[in-house]
């Protein structure tokens, strides 16, 4: 097995009041679009989805992690929690020569703080999975594979969180324009 485990935390200011920020970030199916390496493969509802994390590593190995997620928006505590969705059939782990797929764990939480015209956001993200080893990596010692996997997973989680902040901020003016036209 290859053990992937990564976590990251970032803080940023968002150019909107806290109510607008909660509305913008509070729809999981829309926010997933801002996460690099992650795509929706099935939408059960706007706040319940199945996603796939996919990346090509070492120029030769494709890693796929499937997760079912749900989003809870807590207006009282100004937080948005994304956590595993229960009741869905997990995928069975499988590996080929240069690809591995497994069901994984993904969670994030955003704590929002009202600062007037802006919102301060503390965003935290965790991802973990136990993947079957591709046949191309079976000759490499397990501790070496896991050390490489740890470095890769931590790097990818950092990429995801950084990309999310940039993409979400960049897409906000278009979202706000649509809201103003329909609202």
C-alpha positions as CSV (number, residue, x, y, z in Angstrom):
1,X,0.0,0.0,0.0
2,X,1.0,3.6,-0.6
3,X,0.0,5.9,2.2
4,X,-0.9,9.4,1.1
5,X,-1.6,12.0,3.8
6,X,-1.5,15.7,3.5
7,X,-2.8,18.8,5.3
8,X,-2.5,22.5,4.7
9,X,-3.8,25.7,6.3
10,X,-3.9,29.2,4.8
11,X,-5.5,32.5,5.8
12,X,-6.6,35.1,3.3
13,X,-8.8,38.2,3.0
14,X,-11.8,38.0,0.7
15,X,-13.2,41.2,-0.9
16,X,-16.8,40.8,0.2
17,X,-18.8,41.1,3.4
18,X,-19.2,37.9,5.4
19,X,-22.8,37.1,4.3
20,X,-21.8,37.3,0.6
21,X,-18.7,35.2,1.3
22,X,-20.8,32.6,3.0
23,X,-23.2,32.4,0.1
24,X,-20.3,32.3,-2.4
25,X,-18.3,29.6,-0.6
26,X,-21.3,27.6,0.7
27,X,-22.2,25.6,-2.5
28,X,-19.9,22.6,-2.7
29,X,-20.5,21.8,-6.4
30,X,-19.5,25.3,-7.3
31,X,-16.4,25.4,-5.1
32,X,-15.0,22.1,-6.3
33,X,-14.5,23.8,-9.7
34,X,-11.8,26.0,-8.0
35,X,-9.7,23.1,-6.7
36,X,-6.8,22.0,-8.8
37,X,-6.5,18.3,-9.5
38,X,-10.1,17.7,-8.3
39,X,-13.2,17.2,-10.4
40,X,-16.8,16.2,-9.7
41,X,-17.6,12.8,-11.2
42,X,-21.1,12.6,-9.7
43,X,-23.4,15.3,-8.2
44,X,-26.0,13.9,-5.7
45,X,-27.1,17.4,-4.8
46,X,-25.4,20.9,-4.9
47,X,-23.8,20.1,-1.5
48,X,-23.3,16.3,-1.9
49,X,-20.8,15.1,-4.5
50,X,-18.4,12.4,-5.5
51,X,-15.0,13.7,-6.6
52,X,-11.8,12.4,-8.1
53,X,-8.4,13.7,-7.2
54,X,-6.1,12.8,-10.1
55,X,-2.5,13.6,-10.7
56,X,0.5,12.3,-12.7
57,X,3.5,11.7,-10.5
58,X,7.2,11.1,-11.3
59,X,6.2,11.5,-14.9
60,X,4.8,8.0,-15.1
61,X,2.3,7.1,-12.3
62,X,-1.3,8.3,-12.2
63,X,-2.9,8.5,-8.8
64,X,-6.7,8.6,-8.5
65,X,-8.5,9.1,-5.2
66,X,-12.2,9.0,-5.1
67,X,-14.2,10.5,-2.2
68,X,-17.9,11.3,-1.4
69,X,-18.3,14.7,0.2
70,X,-21.0,16.8,1.7
71,X,-20.9,20.5,2.7
72,X,-22.5,22.0,5.9
73,X,-22.8,25.7,6.1
74,X,-23.0,27.0,9.7
75,X,-24.3,30.5,9.6
76,X,-24.3,30.9,13.4
77,X,-20.6,30.1,13.7
78,X,-19.6,31.5,10.3
79,X,-18.0,28.3,9.1
80,X,-18.2,25.9,6.1
81,X,-17.3,22.3,6.7
82,X,-16.7,19.8,3.9
83,X,-16.6,16.2,5.2
84,X,-17.0,12.6,4.1
85,X,-20.6,11.7,2.9
86,X,-21.8,8.5,4.5
87,X,-24.0,6.0,2.8
88,X,-22.2,5.8,-0.5
89,X,-20.5,2.7,-1.9
90,X,-16.7,3.2,-1.8
91,X,-14.7,2.3,-4.9
92,X,-12.6,-0.8,-4.6
93,X,-8.8,-0.1,-4.8
94,X,-7.0,-1.3,-7.9
95,X,-3.7,-0.8,-9.5
96,X,-2.2,-1.4,-12.9
97,X,1.4,-1.1,-14.2
98,X,1.4,2.7,-13.8
99,X,-1.9,3.7,-12.2
100,X,-3.6,3.3,-8.8
101,X,-7.1,4.2,-7.7
102,X,-8.6,4.0,-4.2
103,X,-11.3,5.5,-2.1
104,X,-10.0,8.2,0.2
105,X,-10.6,10.8,2.9
106,X,-11.0,14.5,2.2
107,X,-12.1,17.2,4.6
108,X,-11.9,21.0,4.8
109,X,-13.1,23.7,7.0
110,X,-13.3,27.4,6.4
111,X,-13.7,29.8,9.4
112,X,-15.0,33.2,8.3
113,X,-14.6,36.4,10.3
114,X,-16.5,39.6,9.5
115,X,-14.1,42.5,9.1
116,X,-16.6,44.9,7.6
117,X,-16.4,45.2,3.8
118,X,-14.0,42.2,3.7
119,X,-14.0,38.7,5.2
120,X,-11.0,37.1,6.8
121,X,-10.9,33.4,6.0
122,X,-9.0,30.6,7.8
123,X,-9.0,27.6,5.3
124,X,-7.9,24.1,6.3
125,X,-7.6,21.1,4.1
126,X,-6.8,17.4,4.7
127,X,-6.5,14.5,2.3
128,X,-5.6,10.8,3.0
129,X,-5.7,7.5,1.2
130,X,-4.2,4.0,1.2
131,X,-3.6,3.1,-2.5
132,X,-2.5,-0.2,-3.9
133,X,0.9,-0.1,-5.3
134,X,1.2,0.1,-9.1
135,X,3.2,-2.9,-10.5
136,X,5.9,-0.5,-11.7
137,X,6.7,0.4,-8.0
138,X,6.6,-3.1,-6.5
139,X,10.4,-3.5,-6.6
140,X,11.0,-0.3,-4.6
141,X,11.1,-0.7,-0.8
142,X,7.9,0.3,1.0
143,X,9.5,3.0,3.2
144,X,11.0,4.7,0.1
145,X,7.7,4.6,-1.7
146,X,5.9,6.0,1.4
147,X,8.5,8.8,1.9
148,X,8.1,9.8,-1.8
149,X,4.3,9.6,-1.5
150,X,4.3,11.7,1.7
151,X,6.3,14.4,0.0
152,X,4.1,14.3,-3.1
153,X,0.8,14.4,-1.1
154,X,1.9,17.3,1.0
155,X,3.0,19.2,-2.1
156,X,-0.3,18.5,-3.9
157,X,-2.4,19.5,-0.9
158,X,-0.5,22.8,-0.8
159,X,-1.1,23.2,-4.6
160,X,-4.8,22.6,-4.1
161,X,-5.2,25.1,-1.3
162,X,-3.1,27.8,-3.0
163,X,-4.9,27.2,-6.4
164,X,-8.3,27.3,-4.6
165,X,-7.6,30.7,-3.1
166,X,-6.4,32.2,-6.4
167,X,-9.2,30.6,-8.5
168,X,-12.0,31.5,-6.1
169,X,-10.9,35.1,-5.8
170,X,-10.5,35.4,-9.6
171,X,-14.0,34.0,-10.2
172,X,-15.8,36.1,-7.6
173,X,-16.4,39.2,-9.7
174,X,-18.2,37.1,-12.4
175,X,-20.3,35.3,-9.7
176,X,-21.2,38.6,-8.1
177,X,-22.2,40.1,-11.4
178,X,-24.6,37.2,-12.0
179,X,-26.0,37.5,-8.5
180,X,-26.6,41.3,-9.0
181,X,-28.4,40.6,-12.3
182,X,-30.7,37.8,-10.9
183,X,-31.0,39.1,-7.3
